[in-house]
Amino acid sequence: MATGVVWEIMKFVGDVLFGTTMQYGLSDTVADLFWNLVGASIAAVVGQRYLKPYKNKLS
């Protein structure tokens, strides 16, 4: 999630400072952050299930 937020900030700064057209509006930013959340949630669930058998070994 943090990487996605940093990327959105970099796109905004690039548009402001260099006149690029990387930002397509608020809906683009919200959609990007939504899909970042979906990906992070999937990674958290998969990671938790993967590490569950190692619970006693890791503590």
C-alpha positions in Angstrom: 0.0 0.0 0.0 2.7 2.4 0.9 4.5 1.9 -2.4 1.2 2.7 -4.2 0.8 5.9 -2.3 4.4 6.9 -3.0 3.8 6.2 -6.7 0.7 8.3 -6.8 2.6 11.2 -5.1 5.5 10.8 -7.7 2.9 11.0 -10.5 1.4 14.1 -9.1 4.8 15.8 -8.6 5.9 14.8 -12.1 2.8 16.5 -13.5 3.2 19.6 -11.5 7.0 20.1 -12.0 7.6 18.6 -15.4 4.2 19.0 -17.1 3.7 15.3 -17.7 0.3 13.7 -18.1 0.6 10.8 -15.7 -2.4 11.8 -13.6 -5.8 11.3 -15.4 -7.9 12.6 -12.5 -9.2 11.7 -9.2 -11.0 8.5 -10.4 -7.6 7.2 -11.7 -6.0 7.8 -8.3 -8.9 6.2 -6.4 -8.9 3.2 -8.7 -5.1 2.7 -8.4 -5.3 2.9 -4.6 -8.3 0.5 -4.5 -6.4 -2.1 -6.5 -3.4 -1.6 -4.3 -5.7 -2.4 -1.3 -7.0 -5.5 -3.1 -3.5 -6.7 -3.8 -2.3 -6.0 -0.3 -5.3 -7.9 1.2 -4.7 -10.9 -1.0 -1.0 -10.9 -0.1 -1.8 -10.7 3.6 -4.2 -13.6 3.5 -1.9 -15.8 1.5 1.1 -14.8 3.7 -0.9 -15.6 6.9 -1.9 -19.0 5.6 1.6 -19.8 4.4 3.2 -18.9 7.7 0.5 -20.5 10.0 2.3 -23.9 10.1 5.5 -22.1 11.3 3.7 -20.3 14.1 5.5 -22.1 17.0 8.9 -22.1 15.2 8.9 -18.3 14.6 7.9 -17.3 18.1 
